[in-house]
């Protein structure tokens, strides 16, 4: 028996064992109710949703519509045709200086995203006005101005995606 035959002979039980372990892990995770984040569906009674916001093109408004679609919702054309209405009362973002250098130039910023929303069903407010605020900090260097501006945009979009996910999960609990 050559050395390659020995390796092949020894690796077959190992492959079978790993395959069996993967199958058992999948069965265990599916039986305990595990679901990938963002892969759930909304209850049937809140599938048609209208998003009422002053600005349809903010990062939150865009991310919220995408998150609703990913979770099985249909976007209603009007509040009267919807099972639930998400009212975005306030949607604002900005940045604050966290630290400055000895020359009094910014070295670190904090980006924030603040959203005030409520949810109506059947003309009644079922989720009263709630404020969600997320913050992220990032270092700043004037030499990398374009890259840092892009980093700030990416952080802002990620925070909007996180807030949209929180709102969708709140809708799912109605």
C-alpha positions, 0 to 999 in steps of 0.5 A: 500500500503506497503512502497516497493510498494510506492517506486516502484510506484515512481521510475517508472516515474523516470526511464522512465524520465532518459531513455528519457533523455538518448535517447534525448542526443544521438539524440542531439549529433549525430545530431550536428556532434559529433564523438568520438575521433579517430573514424572517417574515412579518405576520400576515396581519401586517403585510401591507405597510405604508411608510409616511415620511417627510423625505422619501430619499433619506437613507432610513426611508430607502433602507426601511422600504428595502427591509420591509420588502425583504421580510415579505411586506408589500408597500401600500400606495396609501395609508388607507390601503395599509394594515400598518402605517409607520410614521417617521416623525423625525429623521436626522443625522449629523456629526460631532467632534470628539477630539482635536489635535494640538493644532486645534484640528479635528482628529475624531468624529462621532456620526449619529442618526436619530429617528422618531417613529410611531406605528398605527394600525386601524387608525390607532397608534399601537406603538407610541412615538419612540426615539432611536439613536445610533452613534459611531465614531471614526478617526479623521485625517485631512490627508485622506479627506475623500476616503474619510467622507466616504467612510462617514457615508458608509457609517451613516448607511449602516446605521440607517440599515440597523434602525430600519431592522429595529423598526421591522422587528418591532412590526413583527412583534405586533 
